[in-house]
C-alpha cells in the first residue's frame, strides 16, 4: 500500500500564501526606492551603490531593533498598520543620532502561520515610514515556523544602514559645559516599557479593546500610537545649526540614554518641569503607583529626542522644528559633573 504523500503545507507552511504575500507588498516596497538602490526585490542580497561624490569620506552606521511586547497590543486589537512604523522608527532614529542619513532597511518577519493580509499591513507601515525617512526597503526575510509562535502572532526585527561623512560625524565629543539640551516631544509611549504597561493594565482589569479610561479613543488605540520619526527634522537641522549631541530616548529613558552623548566629567541637568508628559504615560504611572524614579528610567516621559548645542543656536533650532510640526523646548543644560567619572543625568 502506497503511503499518503506528505507536503510542506501538511507541516504548516503555505508556499502559495508566501507568494501572495510577496505580490501584495511589492507596490509598497517600490514606493521606498531611493537613488543608489540596485536590482529588484527577491534577489539573494539587497544591493546599494553609495554616492561617493556626496559622501567622499563615508562612515557607515548600522542599527537593529524590534517592536517588543507592544506587538501584544496589536495582536489583541488585530490591528497591524502601525507596528511597522514603530519598527522603522526604532532603527532610523538611532542612525540619525550620529548624523547619519539612512540609506536602506531590511526586515525580518517571523510567524507560525503566514497571513498575507496581516503581513501586508505590517509592510505597508514599514514602507510608509521608510518613505518619510528617505530610506529604501531593499530586502528582508519572511519565516513561517509552525509551532514556534501562537496562532495569529509574529515577531519583527529591523536592520538599517546609514552614512555620514567623517567630518560630520556626531559622537558627543564636542559636547561641553554651558551648552543646552533641547527636548523634542514624543508621540506617547513609543515602543518601550510595554511589559510594565501591560502588567499595570492587567492588574487594573481594563479591556483595551473597549475601555477609553478618560481618553478620546480606546485604550488600545492610544497604546498603539506609533513612534515618531525624527529623520527629516534632524537632517534639516544639520544644515542650519551645529548639533553636538543627539540622543534617541528609548528604553532607559533620559537618564539611560542622554549620557551616551556626553563626555566623562560632565552631566546633564534636566529641569523636569519643562517637560510635558503625555497623559497616557502619567496615567500608567498613577494606575500602577510607579515610583517617579522608575518612571524616568522606563519611559521617555514626553521627550523622544534630545539635542545638545550651543545656547545661541537654540532659538533657530526650535523655530525650524516648529515649522516641521515638532514641539520642542530647552529642558536642561550641560554642567560640570564628577571628575574622571562617567557622565550622568541630574533630574531637578
C-alpha positions as CSV (number, residue, x, y, z in Angstrom):
1,X,0.0,0.0,0.0
2,X,1.4,3.3,-1.0
3,X,1.9,5.8,1.8
4,X,0.0,9.1,1.5
5,X,2.3,11.9,0.2
6,X,3.4,14.5,2.8
7,X,3.7,18.1,1.6
8,X,5.1,21.3,3.1
9,X,1.5,22.5,3.7
10,X,0.8,19.4,5.8
11,X,3.6,20.6,8.1
12,X,2.0,24.0,8.3
13,X,4.0,26.0,5.7
14,X,1.9,27.5,2.9
15,X,4.1,28.4,-0.1
16,X,1.2,29.8,-2.0
17,X,0.4,32.2,0.8
18,X,4.0,33.3,0.8
19,X,3.9,34.1,-2.9
20,X,0.7,36.0,-2.3
21,X,2.4,38.0,0.4
22,X,5.3,39.0,-1.9
23,X,2.8,40.1,-4.6
24,X,0.9,42.1,-2.1
25,X,3.9,44.0,-0.7
26,X,5.7,44.7,-4.0
27,X,3.9,48.0,-4.7
28,X,4.7,49.3,-1.2
29,X,8.4,48.3,-1.5
30,X,8.7,50.1,-4.8
31,X,7.5,53.3,-3.1
32,X,10.6,53.3,-0.9
33,X,13.1,53.1,-3.8
34,X,15.8,55.7,-3.5
35,X,18.8,56.7,-5.6
36,X,21.5,54.1,-5.2
37,X,19.2,51.0,-5.0
38,X,20.3,48.3,-7.4
39,X,18.3,45.3,-8.5
40,X,14.8,44.2,-7.6
41,X,13.2,42.7,-4.5
42,X,13.7,39.0,-4.5
43,X,17.4,38.8,-5.1
44,X,19.8,36.9,-2.8
45,X,21.1,40.2,-1.4
46,X,19.9,43.8,-1.3
47,X,22.2,46.0,-3.3
48,X,23.0,49.7,-2.8
49,X,25.6,51.8,-4.6
50,X,27.0,54.6,-2.4
51,X,27.3,58.1,-4.0
52,X,31.0,58.9,-3.2
53,X,30.5,62.5,-4.6
54,X,28.0,63.2,-1.8
55,X,29.9,61.2,0.8
56,X,33.7,61.4,-0.1
57,X,34.7,60.2,3.4
58,X,31.9,57.8,4.2
59,X,31.4,56.2,7.6
60,X,28.7,53.5,7.6
61,X,26.3,53.5,10.5
62,X,24.1,50.5,11.3
63,X,21.3,49.8,13.7
64,X,18.9,46.9,14.6
65,X,15.9,46.8,16.8
66,X,12.4,45.4,17.2
67,X,9.0,46.4,18.5
68,X,9.0,44.4,21.6
69,X,5.9,43.5,23.6
70,X,4.0,46.4,22.0
71,X,3.1,43.7,19.5
72,X,0.9,42.1,22.1
73,X,-1.3,45.1,22.0
74,X,-1.5,44.8,18.2
75,X,-2.5,41.1,18.5
76,X,-5.3,41.9,20.9
77,X,-6.7,44.6,18.7
78,X,-6.0,42.7,15.5
79,X,-4.5,46.0,14.2
80,X,-1.2,45.9,12.4
81,X,-0.9,49.1,10.4
82,X,1.3,51.0,12.9
83,X,3.8,48.4,14.3
84,X,5.8,48.7,11.0
85,X,6.2,52.4,11.7
86,X,7.5,51.6,15.1
87,X,10.0,49.1,13.7
88,X,11.5,51.6,11.3
89,X,11.5,54.4,13.8
90,X,13.4,52.4,16.4
91,X,16.2,51.9,13.9
92,X,16.4,55.1,11.8
93,X,16.0,57.3,14.9
94,X,19.2,55.7,16.2
95,X,21.1,56.3,12.9
96,X,20.5,60.0,12.9
97,X,22.0,60.3,16.4
98,X,25.4,60.1,14.8
99,X,24.3,62.4,12.0
100,X,23.9,59.5,9.5
101,X,21.5,59.7,6.6
102,X,19.5,56.4,6.4
103,X,20.2,54.5,3.2
104,X,18.4,51.2,3.3
105,X,16.5,48.9,5.5
106,X,15.8,45.1,5.8
107,X,13.1,43.5,7.8
108,X,12.6,40.1,9.4
109,X,9.0,38.9,9.8
110,X,8.6,35.6,11.7
111,X,5.3,33.9,12.2
112,X,3.7,30.5,12.9
113,X,1.3,30.7,10.0
114,X,1.7,33.4,7.4
115,X,-1.3,35.7,6.6
116,X,-0.7,37.7,3.5
117,X,-3.2,40.3,4.7
118,X,-1.7,40.6,8.2
119,X,1.8,40.7,6.8
120,X,0.8,43.2,4.1
121,X,-0.4,45.7,6.8
122,X,2.9,45.4,8.6
123,X,4.9,46.0,5.4
124,X,2.7,48.9,4.4
125,X,3.5,50.6,7.7
126,X,7.2,49.9,7.2
127,X,7.2,51.3,3.7
128,X,5.3,54.5,4.7
129,X,7.8,55.1,7.5
130,X,10.8,54.5,5.2
131,X,9.4,56.8,2.6
132,X,9.1,59.5,5.2
133,X,12.7,58.8,6.3
134,X,14.2,58.8,2.8
135,X,15.2,55.2,3.2
136,X,14.8,52.2,0.9
137,X,13.5,48.8,1.7
138,X,15.9,46.6,-0.2
139,X,15.3,43.1,1.2
140,X,14.0,41.0,4.1
141,X,13.0,37.6,5.3
142,X,9.6,36.1,5.9
143,X,9.9,33.0,8.1
144,X,6.9,30.7,8.6
145,X,7.7,28.4,11.6
146,X,4.7,26.3,12.7
147,X,4.7,25.5,16.4
148,X,7.1,28.3,17.4
149,X,4.5,31.1,17.6
150,X,1.0,31.2,18.8
151,X,-1.8,31.4,16.3
152,X,-2.1,35.0,14.8
153,X,1.2,36.1,16.4
154,X,4.5,37.1,14.9
155,X,7.8,38.8,15.7
156,X,9.5,41.6,13.9
157,X,13.1,42.8,13.6
158,X,14.6,45.6,11.5
159,X,18.0,46.3,10.3
160,X,19.1,49.7,8.9
161,X,22.3,51.2,7.4
162,X,23.1,54.9,7.0
163,X,26.1,57.0,6.0
164,X,27.8,60.1,7.3
165,X,30.9,61.9,6.2
166,X,33.7,61.5,8.8
167,X,34.0,65.3,9.3
168,X,30.2,65.5,10.1
169,X,30.1,62.5,12.5
170,X,28.3,63.3,15.7
171,X,29.7,61.3,18.6
172,X,29.3,63.7,21.6
173,X,33.0,64.7,21.7
174,X,32.1,68.3,21.0
175,X,29.6,68.5,23.9
176,X,30.9,70.9,26.5
177,X,29.9,72.7,29.7
178,X,27.4,75.6,29.1
179,X,25.5,74.1,26.2
180,X,21.8,73.5,26.3
181,X,19.6,70.4,25.9
182,X,16.5,70.7,23.7
183,X,13.8,68.1,24.2
184,X,11.8,67.2,21.1
185,X,8.3,65.9,22.0
186,X,7.4,62.2,21.7
187,X,4.1,61.0,20.5
188,X,3.5,59.0,23.6
189,X,5.0,55.7,24.9
190,X,6.7,55.0,21.6
191,X,7.9,51.4,21.8
192,X,9.4,51.0,25.2
193,X,8.1,49.9,28.6
194,X,5.2,47.8,27.3
195,X,5.9,44.9,29.6
196,X,5.2,47.2,32.5
197,X,2.3,48.9,30.8
198,X,0.6,45.5,30.1
199,X,1.2,44.3,33.7
200,X,-0.4,47.5,35.1
201,X,-3.4,47.4,32.7
202,X,-3.9,43.7,33.6
203,X,-3.8,44.4,37.3
204,X,-6.3,47.3,36.7
205,X,-8.7,45.0,35.0
206,X,-9.1,47.2,31.9
207,X,-10.2,45.9,28.5
208,X,-8.0,47.8,25.9
209,X,-10.4,46.9,23.1
210,X,-13.4,48.7,24.8
211,X,-12.3,50.9,27.7
212,X,-11.5,54.5,26.9
213,X,-10.4,55.3,30.5
214,X,-10.8,59.0,30.0
215,X,-9.3,59.2,26.5
216,X,-10.9,60.1,23.2
217,X,-10.2,56.6,21.8
218,X,-10.0,53.1,23.2
219,X,-7.0,52.5,25.4
220,X,-5.7,50.0,22.9
221,X,-5.7,52.6,20.1
222,X,-3.9,55.1,22.3
223,X,-1.2,52.5,23.2
224,X,-0.7,51.7,19.5
225,X,0.2,55.4,18.7
226,X,3.4,54.9,16.6
227,X,6.8,56.1,17.5
228,X,7.7,59.5,16.0
229,X,10.1,59.6,13.1
230,X,12.9,62.2,13.6
231,X,14.9,61.7,10.5
232,X,13.6,64.7,8.5
233,X,13.8,67.3,11.2
234,X,17.3,66.3,12.2
235,X,18.5,66.3,8.5
236,X,17.1,69.8,8.2
237,X,18.7,71.0,11.4
238,X,22.1,69.7,10.4
239,X,22.1,72.2,7.5
240,X,21.3,75.1,9.8
241,X,22.9,74.6,13.3
242,X,25.8,72.8,14.8
243,X,24.4,69.8,16.7
244,X,27.0,68.5,19.1
245,X,25.0,65.6,20.5
246,X,21.8,63.8,19.7
247,X,20.1,61.1,21.9
248,X,17.2,58.9,21.0
249,X,15.2,58.4,24.2
250,X,14.2,54.7,24.3
251,X,14.4,52.1,27.0
252,X,16.2,53.6,30.0
253,X,14.6,57.0,29.5
254,X,16.5,60.2,29.5
255,X,18.8,59.1,32.4
256,X,19.9,56.0,30.5
257,X,20.2,57.5,27.0
258,X,21.4,61.1,27.2
259,X,24.7,60.3,28.9
260,X,25.7,58.2,25.9
261,X,26.3,61.5,24.1
262,X,28.1,63.3,26.9
263,X,31.9,63.1,27.7
264,X,33.1,61.9,31.0
265,X,33.3,64.5,33.8
266,X,30.1,66.3,32.6
267,X,26.4,65.9,33.5
268,X,23.1,67.0,32.0
269,X,20.9,68.9,34.4
270,X,17.3,68.3,33.3
271,X,14.5,70.5,34.5
272,X,11.6,68.1,34.7
273,X,9.1,71.0,35.0
274,X,10.0,71.9,31.4
275,X,8.8,68.5,30.1
276,X,5.2,68.0,29.2
277,X,4.4,64.3,29.9
278,X,1.7,62.8,27.7
279,X,-1.5,61.8,29.6
280,X,-1.1,58.1,28.8
281,X,2.3,58.0,30.4
282,X,1.1,59.8,33.5
283,X,-2.0,57.6,33.8
284,X,0.0,54.4,33.6
285,X,2.2,55.7,36.4
286,X,-0.9,56.6,38.5
287,X,-2.6,53.3,37.9
288,X,0.5,51.3,38.8
289,X,1.6,53.5,41.6
290,X,5.0,53.5,39.9
291,X,7.8,55.5,41.7
292,X,8.9,58.6,39.9
293,X,12.5,57.4,39.6
294,X,11.2,54.2,37.9
295,X,9.0,56.2,35.5
296,X,12.0,58.2,34.4
297,X,14.1,55.0,33.9
298,X,11.4,53.2,31.9
299,X,9.6,55.8,29.8
300,X,10.5,58.7,27.6
301,X,8.2,60.9,29.7
302,X,7.4,63.0,26.7
303,X,10.8,63.5,25.1
304,X,11.6,61.4,22.1
305,X,14.8,63.1,21.1
306,X,17.4,65.2,22.9
307,X,19.6,67.7,21.1
308,X,22.7,69.3,22.6
309,X,24.0,72.5,21.1
310,X,25.3,76.0,21.9
311,X,22.7,78.2,23.5
312,X,23.0,80.9,20.8
313,X,21.7,78.4,18.2
314,X,18.8,77.0,20.3
315,X,16.3,79.6,19.0
316,X,17.0,78.7,15.4
317,X,16.7,75.0,16.1
318,X,13.4,75.3,17.9
319,X,12.0,77.6,15.1
320,X,12.9,75.0,12.5
321,X,11.4,72.2,14.5
322,X,8.2,74.1,15.0
323,X,7.8,74.7,11.3
324,X,8.0,71.0,10.7
325,X,5.4,70.3,13.4
326,X,7.7,69.2,16.2
327,X,7.1,70.7,19.6
328,X,10.5,71.4,21.3
329,X,11.9,73.5,24.1
330,X,15.0,73.8,26.2
331,X,14.8,71.3,29.1
332,X,18.3,71.4,30.5
333,X,22.0,72.4,30.4
334,X,25.3,70.6,30.3
335,X,27.2,71.2,33.5
336,X,30.3,70.1,35.4
337,X,29.9,66.6,36.7
338,X,32.2,64.4,38.7
339,X,35.9,64.5,37.6
340,X,37.1,61.3,35.9
341,X,33.6,59.8,36.2
342,X,31.1,58.8,33.5
343,X,28.5,61.4,32.5
344,X,25.1,61.3,34.2
345,X,21.8,63.0,34.3
346,X,20.7,65.1,37.2
347,X,16.9,65.4,37.3
348,X,15.8,68.5,39.1
